[in-house]
Structure formats: structure tokens, C-alpha cells
Amino acid sequence: MKHFLLLAFTCLIPTVAWCETVTVRPEITDEALVNPGMGWVCFHYSNRLWAYGSQCEPGDTLDWFPGTSTIYFRIPWCYLEPEEGKFRWDIIDTYAQPWIAKGKKIAFRITCCENRFKYATPQWVRDAGAKGIEYTFATFRARPSDEPLWEPDYTDPVFLEKLDHFLAAMARRYNGNPHVAFIDVGTFGMWGEGHTGGTSKLSRERTDEVVKIHMDLHKKHFPDTYVVISDDVSGNRAKTVEEAPAMAYALAHGIGFRDDSILVERPPRSWHHAEMARQFAATLPVVVEHEHYGLSRDKGAWDRELLLKSVEEYQASYLSIHWWPKAFYEENADIIKRINLRLGYRLQPRSVSYPNVIRRDEPVKISVTWANVGVAPCYGGGFPAFTLCDDQGNIVWSWTDETFNVKDLPPTLAGPAKEVTHTTECRFGRITPIPQINDGVFTYTQDNGPAGLDGNVPTLKPGKYTLYLSVGQRDGTPEIALPLPATASRRYPLGTVEIP
């Protein structure tokens, strides 16, 4: 199968070889991509341990669900620290490790108030003297009795001291951990969503004060991890950051935006904060969570086209799988495929031009025309690298262009994608003069080396090599999948070059 179109323009390098400036147009695919900073997020725990990962077989990393990049643990504090100072990280590690082994990510929300049991904050915190209130939750239908539930005072000194110790222990494992995609500020409000309308009914002004305390606590312990917060802390009336003091504070402190949740209500009230989300999306990845799929579907609020529209309007980088994963996929596979073409970033190298004859250690110009056809920037960035491999697939030379960062490619929000052409000037191979002995002292000469080497040591042998393109770290390590025919290495072949 041919994976690109090829055009060639011929010139002559005297006494060496014919040189062609080759232009290839790589075959752009519609495959789902699993990339850093984006993708579908699977709710393994959704505020309780049995939903929604319990129907997945051990080791199931949802490779069958295209574009799934992250496993999400939304879990009450009481499960992880049932006794003070004694932690049950195993209920995370057991399910996280298979995902990490596949190069996928994990994410968290730790909650302190739930409507399914009395103590989401561990009872030992209350026993230690933390203040709080007892309440009944009017819309809760599953409890067998009217036993009151307990909500902590989110500013109580004892509560905050114990929470501080817990987050410190969590941070020792997860702050700066490269396997963590994001952590929610979830320690305030029902389900960690930042609202108290069914519990302590804090005023808007008081809510803003409390939210800032909990944002500061998370930034204190997770300075090297992406932290996000629910839009519900701003209520439904605020449409912009300027109208929502807590969200303005979040944006100013590098805390990202997540929506909890869309498609709860029927159109035209399917969501409330798309404009606010776009203000965050200029610099930070946006997380969109939809209502529990089955609940949304059964009450007539679900709409596949609206799910895709939400990705567009929010400039979403992450989108939830908020239901039993297999059932959700089987009933929505068509729209999932379309969403994967827009969610996050999608970097297309639309054409590449390079000479097919390269002289060692001499400047080489390679031009790539790029387009980002996703709705969001590639926030983490990456640098193009050009690699030569021999016919055995061995890397013989690699050059990374640090002058161009794909983070700067604009997303496509309306109309055709904006193309950006960048030319890399690089060198392949190195010619090193051979040291010679002269009166017991090493000197360097251009004409006294072994026969056939002309006094130089070439680090790249003459022959034909395959030129590859990749995007990733500054050291040339590939990191970002491109929508080209898949390769295990995330290096993509462009064509053959000759070293005379």
C-alpha cells in the first residue's frame, strides 16, 4: 500500500549523485489517537467502588474503545484512609497499573461529601473533633432508611489539618508523577462538585471563600501536577470568568476547567459554561464530563450530535465515559468515531520536502507543512525530529528541531485548518579528523589518515537510509501519535535518502 504521494524536483551535486528535492504528502488517516493531554476518560470509580469499572475484566485497558487514554478514580476519602495514617492505595494501584503499563494515564477526584453513605470524610475525622452538620438529601432514593448524613465544615481547623495530612501522603505518590493526567479539586461540596444546595446551603460569597482554600491546598501539595476544578462552584448563572470569582481565581493560578456535567437537562439547557470553558482553553486543557449516560438517555436529555457539539463549543481536550464502558460504546460508536477526529489536538503533517541525497555534516533543509485539525492546542508541546534508519531498522542518526514547537499550531475552530510551514536546517553524520602522532603529541590532519578515509572518520557510512518524522521530546524521543499509518515507535517513514 502506498502511504504518500511523491513529487520530485531534480538538481545535480557535481561528481557525487543526482539530487532530488522530494515532496511527499503522507497518507492522513482517521484513526483514533491516544496522546498526552487528551482523550476519553473512563470512570472506573464513580463515587462508589462498584461503578463503573466493575464490569471490566482484570487488565482491561479499553483498547477496544478508540481514543481512551485515561482511567479516572472518583473516590471518597474514607475508602483511601479508613484509619488515620493507614492507607489503601491498592484499590487504585490494582486497576491503574495495567493502564500505566500500556502508556496510558490516571486521574483522580477525592471527595469529602456523598449522598450514598454517612461518612465520605472518614468518621475518625469527626471523632477527632472536626465540626460539621447532619442532613438528609432530598433527591436520594437508594438509602433504606432516613438516617442523617454528615457533611464536614470545609473550613474547620481539625478537618483541614487531617485533610492536609492526607493530601501530603497522596502527593508523595502522585505529585509530578508522569503517569497522572490531572487531579480534581474535589474536597468541597456534594460529590466533590463544589455545590452545597442540598446540604449546608452556603451563600455564593461563602462558597467563593471556601473554594479558594481548597484550591490553595491542592496547589500546595500538587504544584507539579495539572489540577482542575468543577464549573459547579460558579453556579449556573455565571457565563464568563469575570462573573465567577472562584473560576477567575482558578484561571489566575493555573487551575484548569472541567464541566460537571453536560446533558443533564434537555435542550436548550444542555450545558451552561461553554463560553467560560473557552477562556480556559486558551491556555489549559478543558475536561468535559457528561451526565451518567443511562440516566441522561432515559430522561430524554441525551443527544449524540449535542455531545459532538459540546466538544466543539468547549474546545475540549478530555471527554468522559460516564457509564458502563461497553454499553456506552456499543450505543454510541458512530459519534465516538467522529468525536475522535476533533477531540483535543490532531497534528497533520500535510507535506514534507527534503533532498534525497545528503552529504555528511553539511546543512540539510527539510520543510514540513503542518495543520492542527483538533479543537484544542497541543498544550504540552513537542518538537519535530528527523531520524535516519538503516535497512535493519537501526537508528543511525537523529536530529531534533528545537526552534519549532507544535504547541504553537492553532486549533481548527471554524473553516479550513490553518497550515503552517516550517523549514528545519539540520545535519546528518559527522566527519572527524583522525588524530596522528607527531613527536609524541596528538595532532589533527586532513590528509594523513588511513587509506580510503582521506584523513577523516565518518560517523555515517555511505548507503541508503529511511528518513522518519516524529514529534516528541527535545532529545528526539517520540511522544505524540500522528494520524499516519501506525508504527509502534511513533516514528513515521517518509522515504529513502542516500549518503554518498
Disulfide bonds with the S-S distance in Angstrom:
none
